[in-house]
Amino acid sequence: DAGVTQSPTHLIKTRGQQVTLRCSPKSGHDTVSWYQQALGQGPQFIFQYYEEEERQRGNFPDRFSGHQFPNYSSELNVNALLLGDSALYLCASSLANGGSTTGELFFGEGSRLTVL
Amino acid sequence: GNSVTQMEGPVTLSEEAFLTINCTYTATGYPSLFWYVQYPGEGLQLLLKATKADDKGSNKGFEATYRKETTSFHLEKGSVQVSDSAVYFCALSESGSARQLTFGSGTQLTVLP
């Protein structure tokens, strides 16, 4: 049973560029969340997608956008990159109605973005 | 808004020592509380959770009790092992569902043989 997979694992961009990160959720999961983890900090919620729509959003500017596809996979796009966008970007999947697993997110290993 | 405050790290212990990592929270309503663990080179994993006051979450010898009166959810283990070396994150979810998690800043634990 494949867990949450993310790509690419590492990438380097320059200021002003755009980046797309990809995520495949754990088999059977229908909800994808994205988090930003700066070095030495805890993850911060960016947004969550369910049924191909953004269901909830954290305190991130519009430069951060996303998409969910019919197969539940997801992309995170960041435009006009800033130095401060350098971080580990984590994807997490879950079930919208998880029953006994409510509250449990399954995380991928992340995509480490460096902005120069 | 919601926030989670964790004990500053890093924490270094000898094998078989007792572990406590403090966590306090601020939230409206009645949040669910979680401990996640991040082993080197791996993604975050749920370690344990508690969904209401006085609940005790436990897993792999780790325990934490949801204390509403002190807004705390301290992580404890009676005897740590080298394999417990990891970063530990306390987190809360206001709705109790797998929606928006608010994380603490993490505590790096190193256990020496």
Interface residues (C-beta under 8 A of the other chain):
Chain A: G3 V4 T31 S33 Y35 G40 Q41 G42 P43 Q44 F45 Q48 R55 Q56 G58 L90 A92 S94 L95 A96 G98 T101 T102 G103 E104 L105 F106 F107 G108 E109 G110
Chain B: V4 Q6 S32 F34 Y36 G41 E42 G43 L44 Q45 L46 K49 T51 F89 A91 S93 G96 S97 A98 R99 Q100 L101 T102 F103 G104 S105 G106
